[in-house]
Structure formats: C-alpha cells, structure tokens
Amino acid sequence: MKNLTRALVLSLSLLAVSCGDSKEDDKDGEGGGGGGGGGNALQCSAVGWCTTWSADPNEVTNAPPLTGGTLREGTYRVEQGNGYDAAMVLRGSSVILLGGSWNNYLGTWKVSNGKLELTRASSCDDYSEGPLDNLVTEVHAFAVRGDELFTQDQDDSRGTILRWKRVSDLCEESASFKCRGGLCSCATTTNRPMTGQQSCSG
C-alpha cells in the first residue's frame, strides 16, 4: 500500500497544479467561489482518498477572527478540531468534499456576505454514484491565515472550529494529521471511480 501511495502522489500533485494556484479568484474581493465559468469544473471522482490517519482532536484555540477572507483554490485537509479525516478540493466554483474511505460529495462553493457556503449536489463512494435527492448547503464562518483555513459550521451548536491546511499531498503526514493507531495506511486516486476500490483499513 505504501508503494501504491507513493506512486499516486505525483498524479495528485499534478491534479493540484491543474486545480490551480491562481489568484484570479481574488479579483472579486470576496475570496473566490463566485466565478469559475459556471457549472462543475470537477467530476465527483476526480480525487479519491482512503486513510486510517486522523486529525488532532484537540480544540482549536488560536484561530483568527472568523470574519472571512480570500480563499484560494486547492486541496485543504482538516488538521485539528475533530479527530477524523476530511478534506476538500476547490476549483473554480466546484468543490469535492472528501471523506477518508473513498466517499465524496460534489457540489459548488462560494463566499457570500463573508461566509463560506458549500452546496452538495451529488455523491460517489465505493458502492454507487449519482445525484442527491435534495441539495444540501452548509454555511460556515471562516478565516484564512497563510495556507490555513479556519471554519465554524453555523449549524454546529457546540461551536467547533476546524483548522484546515492547504496541501499538495493528502498522504503526507504532518504534526497534527498522522497515523495514531496500529494500522497506518493512506492512498489516493485521480479520475478513477470510487466503486470497487479496496478498503485501506484491511
């Protein structure tokens, strides 16, 4: 599995480049998400991810004020605030929300009134792929500090703040996102169906 992971790092890095590090989305002053040429620039299975690693579950205590900011395209992975695996890819107006077990949601994102809005329209996982019965929109207060993104779901009664990091490789460990158990596995795919993928948890 380790060899598979390393073999796929290059293709993920290439996808990150194709997703763009452009600052074109900065020109509207809202931090992007408003443009992108309309429609979905990404397919649901553009990136797949399976991992047994997890984020630091400790509370985020050093977040800047969640007053919005300029959010660049790229791949963001949860690093702290909840002990699970989650990431998202932003490209144009499209977003893929990734879970760490070959399960994705595809939709759109935008910044409106200083809030980050993520709308889920379809899903793909290791069993099926297709549109959702109803669109689901999440609204998050957010802030950006360098390559870090801080979000707080406005429907979260606990007020949990998540710290994300903009990464080029979902399977590169960090001090806060790493293997915390006996089984250490991480793999990514690009432009391959989620269906039929082998579980990374054995």
trRosetta pair geometry for C-beta under 8 A, 3 or more apart (Angstrom, degrees):
i j d omega theta_ij theta_ji phi_ij phi_ji
1 4 5.4 -52 -150 36 37 115
1 5 6.3 43 150 -25 67 101
1 185 5.2 -22 136 -138 155 100
1 186 8.0 122 150 47 111 36
1 187 6.1 -95 -167 -59 92 117
1 200 6.8 117 -151 -140 140 87
2 5 5.5 -50 -151 31 33 114
2 6 6.5 27 155 -13 65 104
3 6 5.9 -57 -148 39 33 106
3 7 6.1 35 153 -23 66 108
4 7 5.7 -57 -147 35 30 113
4 8 6.4 16 158 -11 64 111
4 187 5.5 -4 112 -121 114 118
5 8 6.2 -72 -154 41 27 102
5 9 6.8 46 149 -46 64 94
5 171 5.0 -146 -166 155 116 162
5 186 5.6 69 -119 91 138 75
5 187 5.1 -111 -86 -99 80 61
5 188 7.1 76 -139 13 69 77
6 9 5.5 -30 -152 -3 39 120
7 10 7.5 -54 176 21 35 101
8 11 5.4 -55 -159 41 59 110
8 12 6.0 59 144 -22 81 102
8 171 7.9 74 81 15 104 144
8 187 6.6 73 36 -166 148 73
8 188 5.0 -177 126 73 130 80
8 189 6.4 -68 -145 -92 144 40
8 190 7.2 166 -164 -5 98 91
9 12 5.8 -59 -150 38 32 109
9 13 6.2 34 152 -22 67 106
9 169 5.4 6 -145 -126 98 120
9 171 6.7 -107 -90 60 94 114
9 172 7.9 82 -129 -53 121 96
9 188 7.5 94 -85 46 46 123
10 13 5.6 -54 -148 35 31 113
10 14 6.4 33 152 -20 65 103
11 14 5.5 -49 -150 34 35 113
11 15 6.6 38 149 -21 64 100
11 188 7.9 -169 78 107 98 105
11 190 4.5 -145 143 18 114 135
12 15 5.5 -50 -152 33 36 113
12 16 6.5 41 148 -23 66 100
12 47 6.9 76 -126 -129 91 105
12 75 8.0 5 175 -38 102 168
12 168 7.6 126 120 157 95 61
12 169 6.1 104 97 -118 131 61
12 170 6.6 -110 -170 12 154 93
12 171 7.9 128 27 14 165 99
12 188 4.9 26 -70 112 136 148
12 190 6.0 -170 -81 -55 56 116
13 16 5.5 -48 -151 30 35 115
13 17 6.7 37 149 -18 63 100
13 168 5.4 36 -118 166 82 105
13 169 6.6 -15 -70 -72 90 87
14 17 5.6 -51 -154 33 37 112
14 18 6.4 32 150 -15 67 105
14 190 7.6 9 69 -107 99 177
15 18 5.5 -56 -146 41 36 108
15 19 6.1 41 151 -25 68 101
15 46 6.8 143 -150 159 133 97
15 47 6.2 152 135 -79 161 102
15 89 7.9 -36 141 -138 117 145
15 190 5.1 -160 -51 -124 135 132
16 19 5.5 -48 -147 31 31 114
16 74 6.4 33 -156 -145 91 77
16 75 5.6 -72 -107 -1 101 117
16 168 4.9 179 90 -140 174 71
17 20 7.6 50 168 -70 35 27
17 21 7.5 -41 -129 -13 50 99
19 42 8.0 16 -110 -81 97 117
19 73 5.5 -164 149 154 90 112
19 74 6.0 129 109 -105 127 35
19 75 7.0 109 53 -40 165 82
19 89 6.2 -110 -116 -173 150 104
19 90 7.4 103 178 81 122 48
19 91 4.4 -105 -146 -87 84 114
20 24 7.9 -42 169 23 142 110
20 73 4.7 30 80 85 97 146
20 74 7.6 -111 81 -65 57 65
20 91 6.5 120 25 -132 104 85
21 72 6.8 23 -154 168 57 131
21 73 7.0 -139 -98 74 27 93
21 74 6.5 44 -99 -75 71 110
22 25 6.9 103 101 -3 91 84
22 72 8.0 171 72 -156 43 96
22 73 6.5 23 46 30 79 127
23 26 4.5 -13 176 3 86 126
23 27 7.9 108 135 -37 75 77
23 72 6.9 -47 -100 -113 65 108
24 27 6.3 -34 -174 -3 47 113
24 35 7.5 -92 130 77 103 144
25 28 7.2 -43 -176 21 52 102
25 31 7.0 12 136 155 104 32
25 32 2.8 30 161 -102 131 102
25 33 6.9 75 -164 -11 129 48
25 34 7.7 141 -153 35 87 76
25 35 6.5 -157 -112 45 76 107
25 36 7.8 18 -94 -61 110 84
25 70 7.9 141 107 -166 90 87
25 71 7.7 -56 120 83 133 64
25 72 6.8 149 59 -125 122 49
25 73 6.4 127 -1 -31 142 94
26 29 7.6 51 170 -72 56 31
26 31 7.3 4 -113 -113 57 34
26 32 6.9 -21 -61 -50 42 90
26 70 5.3 22 -118 -150 92 130
26 72 7.7 -13 -58 -90 97 81
28 31 8.0 -74 76 23 93 30
28 32 7.3 139 41 -77 112 29
28 34 5.2 -79 82 49 173 139
28 35 6.9 169 -30 -24 135 108
30 33 7.1 -95 113 53 109 96
30 34 5.8 69 65 -26 136 130
30 68 7.9 -65 -160 -177 60 130
30 110 7.9 5 129 177 133 79
30 111 4.5 174 155 87 97 116
30 112 7.6 22 -169 -82 137 34
31 68 6.6 -155 -12 176 143 91
31 69 5.7 87 -92 107 138 43
31 70 4.2 -164 -109 -124 80 34
31 71 4.3 62 165 14 114 76
31 111 4.6 65 64 -17 105 165
31 144 7.3 167 -135 -13 132 141
32 35 7.3 -79 -149 35 61 87
32 70 7.1 82 -6 -165 93 67
32 71 5.5 -113 47 77 112 78
32 72 6.8 115 -13 -110 152 27
32 73 6.8 -150 -169 -47 160 76
32 90 7.5 88 122 156 136 133
32 111 6.7 81 66 0 51 116
33 36 7.6 -9 -142 -24 23 125
33 71 6.9 25 -28 72 114 119
33 90 7.5 -56 -83 -159 88 124
33 93 6.2 89 -162 -123 47 66
33 108 8.0 114 -164 165 87 80
33 109 4.8 -83 -130 117 115 80
33 110 3.8 159 143 -121 110 39
33 111 4.9 121 48 -6 134 73
33 116 7.6 175 -57 -136 168 74
33 117 7.8 138 162 52 144 80
34 93 7.4 -54 129 -98 5 104
34 110 5.5 82 -80 -143 55 104
34 111 7.0 -65 -42 46 93 77
35 92 7.1 -94 111 -158 67 71
35 93 6.7 -146 100 -55 26 99
36 41 5.9 -110 178 -25 109 128
36 91 7.4 115 -138 132 122 53
36 92 2.6 111 -152 -180 110 83
36 93 3.5 -163 50 -17 145 78
36 94 6.8 -180 172 -6 150 72
37 41 6.9 88 57 -74 113 109
37 92 5.9 -54 31 -145 91 134
37 93 7.7 -150 47 4 56 105
38 93 7.1 12 -104 25 19 143
39 93 7.8 117 65 60 30 118
40 43 7.4 107 129 -80 123 37
40 93 7.7 -104 -103 84 42 86
40 94 4.6 88 -151 -99 69 121
40 106 6.6 40 -143 167 146 117
40 108 7.2 -115 -91 -74 81 85
41 91 4.9 -121 90 119 125 104
41 92 3.8 106 -10 25 143 138
41 93 7.1 120 -5 41 104 63
41 94 4.6 -144 41 4 78 130
42 46 4.7 -87 -164 -4 94 152
42 89 6.6 140 -115 104 163 119
42 91 5.3 111 -47 54 112 125
42 92 7.8 -177 -19 39 85 105
42 94 4.2 173 20 131 98 146
42 95 7.7 174 41 11 140 3
42 96 5.6 -104 129 -37 148 108
42 106 6.7 -154 99 -137 101 109
43 46 4.8 131 57 -50 75 89
43 106 7.3 -55 169 -108 29 152
43 191 7.1 70 59 -117 130 74
44 96 6.7 140 -143 -118 42 108
44 104 5.4 150 180 101 82 126
44 105 7.8 -61 -137 -170 100 14
44 106 4.0 -98 -94 -32 80 133
44 122 5.8 -90 -75 104 133 111
44 123 7.0 119 -150 -177 139 15
44 124 4.0 119 133 -1 131 127
44 129 6.2 158 81 -149 148 112
44 194 7.7 -68 127 -12 102 121
45 48 6.2 -2 -157 -56 75 102
45 104 7.0 170 -87 38 47 149
45 124 5.4 -78 -60 110 88 158
45 129 7.2 -42 -42 -109 113 143
45 189 7.8 -28 177 103 90 115
45 191 6.5 88 114 -138 90 28
45 192 6.3 -118 160 79 119 32
45 193 5.4 -47 -128 -111 166 33
45 194 5.5 -141 -109 -27 106 83
46 89 7.0 -123 88 85 120 158
46 96 6.3 -147 49 -43 105 154
46 190 6.6 -10 170 -156 54 69
46 191 5.9 2 -131 -72 47 66
47 75 7.4 156 -120 -108 172 123
47 89 5.5 122 19 -32 144 149
47 96 6.0 149 45 92 103 154
47 98 6.4 -60 104 -77 108 139
47 104 7.6 136 78 -98 72 141
47 170 7.8 122 177 -21 125 143
47 188 6.7 -28 -166 -167 85 106
47 189 7.3 146 -162 79 38 58
47 190 6.1 -13 -99 -106 58 66
48 98 7.7 161 -142 -134 28 118
48 102 5.5 12 -167 -124 110 74
48 104 7.1 -97 -106 -35 63 125
48 188 6.4 150 81 -163 61 53
48 189 3.9 5 49 49 113 103
48 190 7.6 -144 18 -64 79 26
48 192 6.2 -70 4 68 135 91
48 194 5.6 168 -113 -96 123 79
48 197 6.5 -165 167 -83 149 161
49 85 7.7 -152 131 153 121 122
49 87 6.4 51 18 38 172 130
49 98 4.9 61 29 171 128 135
49 99 7.6 -178 77 90 103 32
49 100 5.7 -65 123 -120 102 53
49 102 7.3 -173 66 -77 39 42
49 170 5.3 -73 -119 135 127 160
49 186 7.9 -18 -167 -164 83 82
49 187 7.6 165 -150 88 42 52
49 188 5.3 -9 -100 -108 69 80
49 189 7.9 -141 -57 24 38 70
50 100 6.2 97 -142 171 30 62
50 101 5.8 57 -125 -125 81 33
50 102 5.2 -4 -71 -39 106 83
50 185 7.5 -26 122 126 91 104
50 186 7.3 171 93 -147 56 40
50 187 5.2 -2 58 57 96 92
50 188 7.9 -176 24 -79 65 39
50 197 6.7 -175 -40 140 140 130
50 199 6.9 -167 -165 -155 141 40
50 200 3.8 150 134 -11 111 125
50 201 8.0 -118 174 -22 105 75
51 85 5.3 176 74 -137 111 158
51 100 4.3 -72 48 -161 87 118
51 170 7.4 -135 -41 143 139 104
51 171 6.9 -170 -92 -103 120 82
51 185 6.6 -174 -141 101 46 64
51 186 4.1 17 -113 -112 98 83
51 187 7.4 -177 -72 24 66 52
51 200 6.1 -18 -81 94 20 154
52 100 7.8 165 -63 146 22 130
52 179 6.5 39 95 -124 92 89
52 181 6.5 -89 153 52 115 116
52 183 5.1 -66 155 106 173 94
52 184 6.3 -142 73 -123 117 25
52 185 4.9 65 6 45 112 84
52 186 7.2 -117 28 -62 65 68
52 200 6.2 -144 -31 118 88 102
52 201 5.5 125 -84 -99 109 81
53 85 6.4 100 83 -91 66 120
53 100 7.6 -140 57 -147 68 152
53 173 6.8 -145 -132 -103 152 88
53 177 6.1 73 144 167 121 76
53 178 5.6 -104 -151 163 115 15
53 179 4.9 -72 -98 -72 85 54
53 180 7.2 106 -147 -3 56 79
53 184 7.1 46 -70 -145 86 74
53 186 5.7 -6 -3 -71 118 119
54 57 7.6 7 139 -51 119 91
54 83 5.1 36 156 179 130 72
54 84 5.9 -50 -142 -122 101 15
54 85 5.6 -95 -106 -52 59 82
54 177 7.2 -131 117 -144 22 67
54 178 7.9 -32 54 64 50 40
54 180 5.6 -54 45 14 104 125
55 77 7.8 -180 -81 149 111 87
55 78 4.7 -67 -60 120 156 92
55 79 5.4 159 -139 -178 107 14
55 80 5.8 -150 169 -70 108 27
55 81 7.1 -19 131 40 135 62
55 82 6.3 47 75 76 126 57
55 83 6.1 -154 71 -124 71 33
55 84 6.4 -9 27 57 102 36
55 85 6.9 156 -17 -89 87 44
55 86 7.7 -43 -16 31 133 80
55 176 6.3 15 -159 145 69 91
55 177 5.2 -24 -100 -98 63 86
56 79 6.5 12 20 151 100 63
56 80 4.2 -13 66 -109 109 82
56 81 7.6 57 86 -8 80 40
56 83 7.3 -72 143 -95 15 73
56 176 4.0 -61 -19 -158 121 91
56 177 7.3 -87 -17 -63 76 52
57 80 8.0 -111 -28 -152 6 58
57 81 7.8 -48 -154 100 32 13
57 82 6.3 2 -128 -166 66 19
57 83 3.2 -19 -77 -52 108 104
58 80 6.4 -33 66 -160 78 103
58 81 7.8 -41 86 -80 44 29
59 81 6.8 45 -138 -123 34 61
59 160 7.9 -120 -124 -134 79 72
59 161 7.6 69 -169 48 72 92
60 63 5.2 58 137 -42 118 107
60 80 5.4 118 -79 115 94 111
60 81 4.7 -21 -23 -82 109 101
60 150 6.8 174 149 -133 156 109
60 161 4.4 -101 61 95 124 108
60 162 7.0 149 -17 -125 142 9
60 163 4.9 149 -106 -32 135 107
63 66 6.8 9 144 -58 126 92
63 143 6.5 127 175 49 94 130
63 150 4.3 134 -140 -153 113 157
63 161 5.1 -96 -31 167 157 153
63 163 6.9 -146 -86 -81 97 96
64 143 4.6 -149 78 148 99 152
64 145 5.5 139 -9 -60 130 122
64 150 6.7 164 40 26 74 146
65 143 6.3 134 87 -85 42 145
66 141 3.9 70 140 143 129 109
66 142 5.8 59 -157 -10 91 3
66 143 4.8 -113 -111 -27 47 102
66 150 6.3 -114 -96 107 93 108
66 151 7.8 103 -135 -130 123 27
66 152 5.6 -37 -116 15 169 118
66 161 7.5 -141 -64 -118 132 115
67 114 6.1 -45 177 -169 53 131
67 141 7.8 -2 -68 -169 26 99
67 143 6.3 46 33 -92 58 100
68 111 6.6 102 -147 -167 107 124
68 114 3.5 -102 -46 -150 136 78
68 115 7.1 -71 -84 -49 99 29
68 142 6.4 58 -106 72 38 79
68 143 7.1 11 36 -95 12 56
69 142 7.0 -109 30 115 95 89
69 143 5.6 78 -10 -153 130 48
69 144 3.8 -149 105 25 142 101
70 144 6.1 -96 63 53 54 154
71 90 7.2 -27 142 116 108 176
71 111 6.5 154 22 -57 120 128
71 116 6.9 74 -36 -100 162 118
71 142 7.2 14 -70 124 129 144
71 144 5.8 -168 -85 -67 65 136
71 149 6.7 55 -124 -112 102 122
72 90 7.8 141 117 83 41 130
72 166 7.1 20 71 -109 108 154
73 90 4.9 -140 -132 104 57 91
73 91 5.4 72 -154 -103 121 48
73 92 7.4 40 -103 -23 132 34
74 89 7.5 -104 135 -143 27 61
74 90 6.3 8 41 52 42 92
74 166 4.9 39 107 -154 142 110
75 87 6.4 11 -179 173 89 120
75 88 7.5 178 -149 91 52 39
75 89 5.0 -19 -100 -101 76 79
75 90 8.0 -172 -78 20 31 67
75 166 6.8 115 74 -157 51 61
75 167 5.6 -64 99 67 102 72
75 168 7.1 122 48 -107 120 23
75 170 6.7 -92 159 -62 139 92
76 87 6.3 170 90 -159 49 71
76 88 5.3 -6 58 57 97 83
76 89 7.9 178 20 -82 68 32
76 90 7.2 29 -2 -5 109 106
76 149 5.5 -14 -143 26 144 136
76 164 4.2 34 171 161 111 131
76 165 6.7 160 -151 75 68 26
76 166 5.5 -38 -93 -90 75 58
76 167 7.3 120 -121 13 25 80
77 86 7.5 149 -156 92 56 48
77 87 4.3 -24 -102 -102 68 104
77 164 6.3 153 73 -156 28 80
77 165 5.8 -25 59 58 82 80
77 167 5.2 -6 7 11 117 132
77 170 6.0 149 -80 -127 133 75
77 177 6.1 13 132 -84 124 173
78 81 6.9 -100 -167 49 106 100
78 82 6.6 -32 170 57 144 95
78 84 7.1 22 84 79 147 73
78 85 7.3 169 55 -153 110 26
78 86 4.5 42 -1 63 129 91
78 87 6.8 -126 1 -74 73 53
78 162 5.4 -53 -131 -173 105 120
78 163 7.4 103 -158 77 61 47
78 164 5.5 -49 -92 -97 45 76
78 177 7.4 131 95 -91 56 124
79 148 7.8 -70 29 -127 139 97
79 163 5.1 -58 64 103 98 93
79 164 6.4 136 3 -131 88 21
79 165 4.8 54 -39 -10 133 109
79 174 6.4 -36 -130 77 113 141
79 176 4.3 63 175 97 93 129
79 177 5.1 -90 -122 -37 65 106
80 162 7.2 157 85 -159 53 52
80 163 4.2 9 55 46 98 115
80 176 5.1 -50 -60 -176 97 141
81 160 5.9 120 171 173 105 95
81 161 5.5 -118 -124 97 136 53
81 162 4.0 -157 71 -108 149 49
81 163 5.6 143 -25 8 114 72
82 86 7.8 17 82 14 121 126
82 160 6.4 53 -60 173 107 142
82 162 6.1 -35 7 -100 105 101
84 100 7.5 -166 167 12 77 123
85 99 6.8 92 96 -171 89 54
85 100 3.1 16 104 -28 139 142
85 101 8.0 118 74 -27 127 73
86 97 7.4 -16 -167 -176 98 85
86 98 6.8 149 -161 84 49 64
86 99 6.3 -24 -105 -106 71 54
86 100 7.2 -89 -63 -27 37 92
87 97 7.9 161 88 -160 43 44
87 98 4.5 -14 66 61 88 114
87 100 7.9 90 1 -69 98 80
87 164 8.0 126 -127 -144 57 109
87 167 8.0 -68 -133 42 126 119
87 170 5.9 -56 -58 -120 171 117
88 95 5.7 -6 -175 -170 115 102
88 96 6.4 168 -154 83 61 52
88 97 5.1 -20 -102 -105 98 57
88 98 6.5 -177 -84 13 38 81
88 118 7.7 -77 -131 -122 155 140
88 164 7.8 -28 31 -141 99 150
89 95 6.8 157 78 -155 54 51
89 96 4.5 10 45 47 102 101
89 98 7.1 59 -11 -23 92 116
90 94 7.4 156 -154 87 43 56
90 95 5.5 -13 -101 -102 67 83
90 109 6.0 -61 -122 48 103 147
91 94 5.2 -15 70 64 80 102
91 95 7.9 161 26 -83 62 39
93 108 5.0 -2 149 -148 93 100
93 109 6.7 -172 -172 52 53 58
93 110 6.7 1 -143 -70 94 89
94 106 7.1 -20 -166 -166 101 88
94 107 7.5 155 -153 94 59 30
94 108 6.2 -58 -105 -105 38 58
94 109 7.5 26 126 14 12 87
95 106 7.4 160 86 -153 53 45
95 107 5.6 -18 62 72 94 75
95 108 6.3 102 13 -161 93 10
95 109 4.2 77 -39 -27 131 114
95 118 5.8 -84 83 -137 162 95
96 104 5.4 -20 -171 -163 101 120
96 105 7.1 155 -159 78 51 47
96 106 5.5 -19 -103 -99 74 70
97 104 6.6 144 74 -160 53 61
97 105 4.3 -4 53 55 107 100
97 106 7.9 -153 21 -68 73 26
97 107 7.4 6 -6 24 106 105
97 118 6.8 83 -63 175 125 137
97 120 6.8 -54 21 -93 133 106
98 103 7.7 128 -161 82 50 52
98 104 5.4 -21 -102 -103 63 85
98 170 7.8 -50 101 -121 155 152
99 102 7.9 -30 82 56 87 23
99 103 4.2 -10 54 72 120 99
99 104 7.2 -149 20 -72 75 39
101 125 7.8 19 106 -153 83 104
101 126 7.5 -73 145 -12 80 123
101 199 7.2 -2 -153 -133 92 85
101 200 7.6 -140 -118 31 61 97
101 201 7.6 -19 -113 -14 104 118
102 125 5.9 103 119 -162 80 62
102 126 4.5 67 102 -54 134 99
102 194 4.7 144 174 -158 97 97
102 197 4.6 177 -109 67 153 140
102 199 7.9 -109 7 -101 124 54
103 123 7.4 -4 -172 -174 80 107
103 124 7.8 -176 -145 96 43 46
103 125 4.0 8 -111 -112 78 106
103 126 7.2 -62 -67 -5 77 80
103 194 7.1 106 -87 -169 36 149
104 123 6.6 164 91 -155 56 61
104 124 5.2 -2 60 59 102 84
104 125 7.0 -179 24 -75 60 61
104 194 6.5 -158 13 -63 104 145
105 120 4.3 -31 173 -133 132 114
105 121 8.0 129 176 37 86 46
105 122 7.2 157 -158 85 59 41
105 123 5.1 -30 -103 -100 67 81
105 132 8.0 17 -141 -47 102 128
106 120 7.4 99 68 -149 31 65
106 121 6.2 -55 99 59 75 89
106 122 4.9 -12 57 64 103 91
106 123 7.2 -175 15 -85 76 29
106 124 7.2 34 -15 2 111 101
107 118 6.5 97 85 174 130 70
107 119 4.5 -154 170 98 130 61
107 120 4.4 -112 -43 -107 141 27
107 121 4.5 139 -107 -1 79 84
107 122 7.4 166 -68 25 69 61
107 135 7.6 119 -130 -147 123 90
108 118 7.9 175 90 -151 42 44
108 119 5.0 -1 56 55 82 108
108 121 7.1 47 -6 -21 84 123
109 116 6.8 -10 -167 -172 107 87
109 117 6.6 160 -153 85 56 58
109 118 5.2 -12 -103 -103 92 66
109 119 7.3 -174 -79 19 42 73
110 116 8.0 168 88 -151 34 49
110 117 5.3 -10 61 57 78 105
111 114 7.2 7 177 -117 99 14
111 115 7.0 162 -155 77 61 35
111 116 5.9 -31 -101 -96 74 58
111 117 7.4 165 -99 14 22 81
112 115 5.9 -29 71 60 67 86
112 117 5.6 5 21 -8 111 128
114 141 7.8 9 130 -133 92 70
115 139 5.2 11 159 -171 136 95
115 140 6.4 152 -171 71 83 40
115 141 6.1 -54 -117 -89 84 46
115 142 7.2 113 -148 10 42 91
115 154 7.3 -4 -146 -41 134 134
116 139 7.4 147 79 -159 50 47
116 140 4.4 -23 65 65 101 100
116 141 7.8 88 20 -174 87 2
116 142 4.5 38 -11 -8 123 141
116 151 6.5 -67 50 -118 140 112
117 137 5.9 -6 -171 -170 99 109
117 138 7.2 161 -153 81 49 49
117 139 5.5 -15 -102 -103 77 71
117 140 7.7 -177 -77 22 31 73
118 137 6.9 156 82 -152 44 57
118 138 4.8 -8 60 55 97 98
118 140 7.1 27 -1 -2 105 114
119 135 5.7 0 -174 -178 106 109
119 136 6.9 157 -155 81 56 43
119 137 4.5 -20 -98 -96 82 84
119 138 7.9 -171 -77 20 38 63
120 123 7.3 24 179 -65 114 89
120 132 6.2 61 126 -14 95 153
120 135 6.9 160 76 -159 55 57
120 136 4.5 -6 49 59 106 97
120 137 7.7 -162 17 -74 67 37
120 138 7.8 47 -15 -8 99 98
121 131 6.3 -44 155 -141 76 85
121 132 6.2 -157 176 24 25 103
121 135 5.7 -11 -99 -111 69 88
122 129 7.4 41 162 -179 111 72
122 130 6.2 -127 -153 131 102 26
122 131 4.5 -61 -96 -104 95 47
122 132 6.0 -151 -96 -14 33 76
123 128 7.9 50 99 94 95 85
123 129 7.1 -146 103 -135 53 50
123 130 7.1 -7 57 60 70 52
123 132 6.2 77 -12 -65 99 91
124 128 7.4 -127 -134 109 52 45
124 129 3.8 12 -113 -112 93 97
124 130 7.8 118 -83 0 71 40
124 193 7.4 -119 180 -156 129 66
124 194 4.7 142 141 16 95 131
124 195 7.7 -85 -174 -33 92 81
125 128 6.6 18 51 48 84 58
125 129 7.5 176 21 -75 49 65
125 194 5.2 -110 -171 130 13 143
125 195 7.7 71 97 -75 43 62
126 194 5.4 -101 -72 150 45 88
126 195 5.9 115 -166 -118 37 35
126 196 6.9 -167 -161 10 79 20
126 197 5.2 -104 -111 46 102 90
126 199 7.7 -3 -96 -72 172 75
127 195 6.5 38 -166 -114 2 86
128 195 6.9 62 -73 -85 20 114
129 193 7.1 -102 -31 -148 143 95
129 194 6.8 135 -71 40 107 106
129 195 6.8 -94 -21 -34 103 110
132 135 6.8 127 78 -86 121 33
132 136 6.7 -64 132 -5 164 100
138 153 6.1 -51 -172 -132 113 99
138 154 8.0 156 180 32 67 85
138 155 7.2 -101 -139 17 79 119
139 153 7.6 103 76 -157 49 56
139 154 4.6 -21 93 23 96 131
139 155 7.5 102 48 -23 83 91
140 151 4.3 -6 176 -163 139 105
140 152 6.1 143 -161 64 80 38
140 153 5.5 -42 -99 -92 86 45
140 154 6.5 -152 -97 -18 29 83
141 151 7.1 145 78 -156 50 52
141 152 4.6 -11 57 57 99 101
141 154 6.4 108 -20 -71 85 89
142 149 6.4 -14 -166 -174 115 90
142 150 6.2 155 -155 84 61 58
142 151 4.8 -14 -100 -100 93 71
142 152 7.4 -171 -74 20 50 67
143 149 7.7 161 82 -157 44 48
143 150 4.7 -4 55 55 89 109
144 148 7.1 153 -159 86 51 56
144 149 5.7 -19 -105 -104 74 68
144 150 7.7 -161 -75 20 28 76
145 148 4.8 -14 68 65 86 107
145 150 7.2 32 6 -12 104 110
147 165 5.9 42 126 -162 98 73
147 166 4.1 -114 -167 42 91 104
148 163 6.0 -21 -166 -168 113 93
148 164 6.7 144 -161 78 57 54
148 165 5.7 -29 -102 -100 68 67
148 166 7.5 -120 -66 0 25 82
149 163 7.6 144 78 -161 48 45
149 164 4.1 -17 63 63 98 111
149 165 7.6 -165 21 -73 77 20
149 166 7.1 91 -17 -46 103 86
150 161 5.8 1 -174 -178 101 109
150 162 7.0 165 -152 82 51 49
150 163 5.6 -18 -100 -102 78 64
150 164 7.4 -166 -74 21 29 78
151 161 7.1 157 78 -155 36 61
151 162 5.1 -13 59 56 88 99
151 164 6.8 30 1 -9 107 116
152 156 6.7 -122 -179 50 70 126
152 159 6.4 -3 -159 -165 123 59
152 160 6.9 169 -132 85 76 44
152 161 5.0 -36 -79 -98 97 70
152 162 7.5 169 -78 15 46 72
153 156 4.0 91 75 -20 102 110
153 160 7.2 12 28 63 98 91
156 159 6.2 166 108 -61 99 18
156 160 5.3 -87 160 30 149 89
163 176 7.8 -19 87 135 121 162
165 174 7.0 41 51 -22 162 172
165 177 7.7 -136 32 -4 125 131
167 170 6.4 123 98 -81 133 44
167 172 6.6 -171 -169 51 124 110
168 172 7.7 26 69 9 73 141
169 172 4.0 74 90 -17 116 112
170 186 7.3 -159 117 178 84 119
170 188 5.4 121 53 -77 119 132
171 186 3.9 157 -128 127 100 124
171 187 6.9 42 -83 -82 144 16
171 188 5.8 -134 -22 -18 116 108
173 177 6.5 -157 -148 98 53 70
173 178 4.3 56 -154 -108 111 87
173 179 7.0 -58 -102 -2 129 78
174 177 4.9 45 43 41 98 84
174 178 6.7 -135 58 -52 43 91
175 178 7.4 -39 -163 -26 11 127
179 183 7.9 -137 -154 98 117 40
179 184 3.7 -1 -125 -117 160 102
179 186 8.0 -122 -65 -31 99 109
181 184 7.4 177 72 -65 67 67
183 201 6.4 84 121 -148 149 62
183 202 6.3 -85 -138 -29 149 120
185 200 4.3 -178 124 171 125 98
185 201 6.9 -167 54 -82 136 38
185 202 7.9 172 -12 -43 155 74
186 200 6.8 66 -97 -178 21 153
187 200 5.5 -171 18 -94 106 127
189 192 4.3 -74 165 43 132 121
189 197 7.1 -124 -12 -111 148 132
192 197 7.7 108 119 -82 114 110
193 196 6.7 48 99 34 111 102
193 197 7.8 -160 105 -40 66 95
194 197 5.8 -62 -168 -3 48 125
199 202 6.8 -43 105 49 109 27
